[in-house]
Amino acid sequence: MEKELILYSTEGCHLCEMALELISIIGLTEQLQVVDIAFR
């Protein structure tokens, strides 16, 4: 079973951008779903 990662984010959030960069570095972007919480 493949795991799904959800990153709850807002545009311009430097911590979210850092998290996204780390996820990319470790190669998990295929499992990543980014949810923009500013519009929820």
DSSP file (Angstrom, degrees, kcal/mol; ACC not computed):
  #  RESIDUE AA STRUCTURE BP1 BP2  ACC     N-H-->O    O-->H-N    N-H-->O    O-->H-N    TCO  KAPPA ALPHA  PHI   PSI    X-CA   Y-CA   Z-CA
    1    1 A M              0   0    0      0, 0.0     2,-0.3     0, 0.0     0, 0.0   0.000 360.0 360.0 360.0 125.8    0.0    0.0    0.0
    2    2 A E        -     0   0    0      1,-0.0     2,-0.2     0, 0.0     0, 0.0  -0.657 360.0-128.8 -85.2 136.7    1.4    3.3   -1.1
    3    3 A K        -     0   0    0     -2,-0.3     2,-0.4     1,-0.0    -1,-0.0  -0.546  13.3-140.8 -85.6 149.8    1.2    6.2    1.4
    4    4 A E        -     0   0    0     -2,-0.2     2,-0.5     2,-0.0    28,-0.2  -0.918   8.9-152.7-110.4 135.2   -0.2    9.5    0.6
    5    5 A L  E     -a   32   0A   0     26,-2.8    28,-2.5    -2,-0.4     2,-0.5  -0.905   6.9-164.3-106.6 134.6    1.3   12.7    1.9
    6    6 A I  E     -a   33   0A   0     -2,-0.5     2,-0.6    26,-0.2    28,-0.2  -0.979   2.3-165.8-120.5 124.3   -0.8   15.8    2.4
    7    7 A L  E     -a   34   0A   0     26,-2.5    28,-2.5    -2,-0.5     2,-0.6  -0.933  10.4-152.1-109.3 111.5    0.8   19.2    2.9
    8    8 A Y  E     +a   35   0A   0     -2,-0.6     2,-0.3    26,-0.2    28,-0.2  -0.755  36.2 163.4 -83.2 119.8   -1.7   21.8    4.2
    9    9 A S  E     -a   36   0A   0     26,-3.0    28,-2.9    -2,-0.6    29,-0.5  -0.812  36.8-148.2-137.4 165.3   -0.3   25.1    2.8
   10   10 A T    >   -     0   0    0     -2,-0.3     3,-1.8    26,-0.2     6,-0.1  -0.982  42.6 -93.9-133.9 149.0   -0.9   28.7    2.1
   11   11 A E  T 3  S+     0   0    0     -2,-0.3     3,-0.1     1,-0.3    25,-0.0  -0.387 110.3  17.0 -63.3 131.1    0.7   30.7   -0.8
   12   12 A G  T 3  S+     0   0    0      1,-0.3     2,-0.7    -2,-0.1    -1,-0.3   0.457  82.8 143.3  88.0   1.4    3.8   32.5    0.3
   13   13 A C    <>  -     0   0    0     -3,-1.8     4,-2.2     1,-0.2    -1,-0.3  -0.650  38.0-158.9 -77.2 114.6    4.3   30.5    3.5
   14   14 A H  H  > S+     0   0    0     -2,-0.7     4,-1.9     1,-0.2    -1,-0.2   0.842  90.9  52.6 -67.3 -31.6    8.1   30.1    3.9
   15   15 A L  H  > S+     0   0    0      2,-0.2     4,-2.3     1,-0.2    -1,-0.2   0.887 109.3  49.5 -70.0 -37.2    7.7   27.0    6.2
   16   16 A C  H  > S+     0   0    0      2,-0.2     4,-2.6     1,-0.2    -2,-0.2   0.901 110.1  51.0 -65.5 -40.8    5.5   25.3    3.6
   17   17 A E  H  X S+     0   0    0     -4,-2.2     4,-2.0     2,-0.2    -2,-0.2   0.885 110.1  49.8 -64.1 -38.5    8.0   26.1    0.9
   18   18 A M  H  X S+     0   0    0     -4,-1.9     4,-2.3     2,-0.2    -2,-0.2   0.912 111.0  49.3 -65.1 -42.5   10.8   24.6    3.0
   19   19 A A  H  X S+     0   0    0     -4,-2.3     4,-2.5     1,-0.2    -2,-0.2   0.913 110.4  50.6 -62.7 -42.9    8.7   21.4    3.6
   20   20 A L  H  X S+     0   0    0     -4,-2.6     4,-2.0     1,-0.2    -1,-0.2   0.888 109.6  50.9 -62.5 -39.7    7.9   21.1   -0.1
   21   21 A E  H  X S+     0   0    0     -4,-2.0     4,-2.4     2,-0.2    -2,-0.2   0.912 110.8  48.3 -63.9 -43.2   11.6   21.4   -0.9
   22   22 A L  H  X S+     0   0    0     -4,-2.3     4,-2.1     2,-0.2    -2,-0.2   0.901 110.0  51.8 -64.6 -40.7   12.5   18.7    1.7
   23   23 A I  H  <>S+     0   0    0     -4,-2.5     5,-2.4     1,-0.2     4,-0.4   0.897 111.1  48.7 -61.6 -39.7    9.8   16.4    0.3
   24   24 A S  H ><5S+     0   0    0     -4,-2.0     3,-1.0     3,-0.2    -2,-0.2   0.910 108.2  53.7 -65.4 -43.1   11.2   16.9   -3.2
   25   25 A I  H 3<5S+     0   0    0     -4,-2.4    -2,-0.2     1,-0.3    -1,-0.2   0.886 110.4  46.0 -60.9 -40.2   14.8   16.2   -2.0
   26   26 A I  T 3<5S-     0   0    0     -4,-2.1    -1,-0.3    -5,-0.1    -2,-0.2   0.477 116.1-115.9 -86.4  -0.1   13.8   12.8   -0.5
   27   27 A G  T < 5S+     0   0    0     -3,-1.0     3,-0.3    -4,-0.4    -3,-0.2   0.808  76.7 123.4  80.4  31.7   11.8   11.9   -3.6
   28   28 A L    > < +     0   0    0     -5,-2.4     3,-1.0     1,-0.2     4,-0.3   0.166  31.4 110.9-109.3  19.0    8.3   11.7   -2.3
   29   29 A T  G >  S+     0   0    0     -6,-0.3     3,-0.9     1,-0.3    -1,-0.2   0.772  70.3  64.4 -66.9 -24.8    6.6   14.3   -4.6
   30   30 A E  G 3  S+     0   0    0     -3,-0.3    -1,-0.3     1,-0.2    -2,-0.1   0.819 106.3  43.6 -67.3 -28.7    4.6   11.6   -6.4
   31   31 A Q  G <  S+     0   0    0     -3,-1.0   -26,-2.8   -27,-0.1     2,-0.3   0.443  95.4 110.0 -91.4  -0.3    2.7   10.8   -3.1
   32   32 A L  E <   -a    5   0A   0     -3,-0.9     2,-0.4    -4,-0.3   -26,-0.2  -0.583  41.6-177.6 -89.2 135.3    2.2   14.5   -2.3
   33   33 A Q  E     -a    6   0A   0    -28,-2.5   -26,-2.5    -2,-0.3     2,-0.5  -0.996  15.3-152.4-123.7 123.4   -1.1   16.3   -2.4
   34   34 A V  E     -a    7   0A   0     -2,-0.4     2,-0.5   -28,-0.2   -26,-0.2  -0.862   8.4-165.5 -99.6 125.1   -0.9   20.0   -1.5
   35   35 A V  E     -a    8   0A   0    -28,-2.5   -26,-3.0    -2,-0.5     2,-0.8  -0.951  14.4-142.0-113.3 119.6   -4.1   21.5    0.0
   36   36 A D  E >   -a    9   0A   0     -2,-0.5     3,-0.8   -28,-0.2   -26,-0.2  -0.708  14.1-170.7 -81.8 110.3   -4.3   25.3    0.0
   37   37 A I  G >  S+     0   0    0    -28,-2.9     3,-1.0    -2,-0.8   -27,-0.2   0.559  73.0  78.7 -82.0  -7.0   -6.0   26.1    3.4
   38   38 A A  G 3  S+     0   0    0    -29,-0.5    -1,-0.2     1,-0.2   -28,-0.1   0.765  98.9  42.6 -69.7 -23.8   -6.5   29.8    2.5
   39   39 A F  G <         0   0    0     -3,-0.8    -1,-0.2     1,-0.2    -2,-0.1   0.072 360.0 360.0-111.2  23.1   -9.5   28.9    0.4
   40   40 A R    <         0   0    0     -3,-1.0    -1,-0.2    -5,-0.1    -2,-0.1   0.404 360.0 360.0-106.1 360.0  -11.2   26.4    2.6
